[in-house]
Amino acid sequence: MSKPPVGSKANPSQFDVLPKLAEDEPYFVIRAHDPMSSALVELHAYIGAGQAGAAHNKLAEIMALTSQKPPRPASSPKYRETFAISLAMEQWRDANKD
């Protein structure tokens, strides 16, 4: 039997933050099932590493992927909740500065 992939529930990354989350800390999960998941995670890595050129190229790739299907309507509950999570994250950080 092969080992489950790194970053999975069965084989968490050494940097897995789920066990470290505060009870009231908002979070957002991107699953491999999402067709843009790998590109979004790669974009995050490029930005974190300060690789602006690679980040720009990856963002262009993401934008090309998203242009291939109609956008989710602004009235979509999933769309609205995503922005609510983003706002909650910002507010949580402001309230929990070290």
C-alpha positions as CSV (number, residue, x, y, z in Angstrom):
1,M,0.0,0.0,0.0
2,S,1.4,3.4,-1.0
3,K,1.7,6.3,1.4
4,P,-1.1,8.9,1.2
5,P,0.0,12.2,-0.5
6,V,1.6,14.9,1.6
7,G,-0.9,17.5,2.7
8,S,-3.8,15.0,2.9
9,K,-5.9,14.2,6.0
10,A,-4.1,10.9,6.3
11,N,-0.6,12.4,5.8
12,P,-0.7,16.1,7.0
13,S,2.1,18.5,6.0
14,Q,4.7,19.2,8.6
15,F,3.3,22.8,8.4
16,D,-0.4,21.8,8.8
17,V,-2.1,24.5,10.7
18,L,-5.5,23.0,11.4
19,P,-4.5,21.6,14.8
20,K,-3.1,25.1,15.7
21,L,-6.2,27.1,14.8
22,A,-7.7,29.1,17.6
23,E,-11.4,28.2,18.3
24,D,-12.5,31.5,16.8
25,E,-9.9,31.8,14.0
26,P,-11.5,31.8,10.5
27,Y,-10.0,29.6,7.9
28,F,-10.6,28.6,4.2
29,V,-9.9,25.3,2.7
30,I,-9.0,24.7,-1.0
31,R,-9.4,21.1,-1.9
32,A,-7.7,19.2,-4.7
33,H,-11.2,18.6,-6.2
34,D,-11.2,22.3,-7.2
35,P,-9.7,22.6,-10.7
36,M,-7.8,25.8,-9.7
37,S,-6.5,24.4,-6.4
38,S,-3.0,23.6,-7.5
39,A,-2.5,26.9,-9.3
40,L,-3.9,28.9,-6.3
41,V,-1.5,27.1,-3.9
42,E,1.4,27.6,-6.3
43,L,0.5,31.4,-6.6
44,H,0.5,31.6,-2.8
45,A,3.9,30.0,-2.7
46,Y,5.4,32.3,-5.3
47,I,4.1,35.4,-3.5
48,G,5.4,34.1,-0.2
49,A,8.8,33.5,-1.7
50,G,8.9,37.0,-3.2
51,Q,9.0,35.6,-6.8
52,A,6.9,38.4,-8.4
53,G,7.5,37.3,-12.0
54,A,6.5,33.7,-11.4
55,A,3.4,34.9,-9.3
56,H,2.4,37.2,-12.2
57,N,2.6,34.4,-14.7
58,K,0.7,32.0,-12.4
59,L,-2.0,34.6,-11.9
60,A,-2.3,35.1,-15.7
61,E,-2.7,31.3,-16.0
62,I,-5.5,31.4,-13.3
63,M,-7.2,34.2,-15.1
64,A,-7.1,32.2,-18.4
65,L,-8.6,29.2,-16.6
66,T,-11.4,31.3,-15.1
67,S,-12.3,33.0,-18.4
68,Q,-13.3,29.6,-19.8
69,K,-16.5,29.4,-17.9
70,P,-19.1,32.0,-16.8
71,P,-18.5,33.6,-13.4
72,R,-20.5,32.7,-10.3
73,P,-23.2,35.3,-9.9
74,A,-22.7,37.9,-7.2
75,S,-25.9,36.7,-5.6
76,S,-24.4,33.2,-5.1
77,P,-24.4,32.2,-1.4
78,K,-21.0,30.6,-1.9
79,Y,-19.6,33.8,-3.4
80,R,-21.0,35.9,-0.5
81,E,-19.7,33.5,2.1
82,T,-16.2,33.5,0.6
83,F,-16.0,37.3,1.0
84,A,-17.4,37.1,4.5
85,I,-14.6,34.7,5.4
86,S,-12.1,37.0,4.0
87,L,-13.4,39.9,6.0
88,A,-13.6,37.8,9.1
89,M,-9.9,36.8,8.6
90,E,-8.9,40.4,8.4
91,Q,-10.9,41.4,11.5
92,W,-9.5,38.4,13.4
93,R,-5.9,39.4,12.6
94,D,-6.6,43.0,13.6
95,A,-8.0,41.8,16.9
96,N,-5.3,39.3,17.6
97,K,-2.1,41.2,16.8
98,D,0.9,40.0,18.7
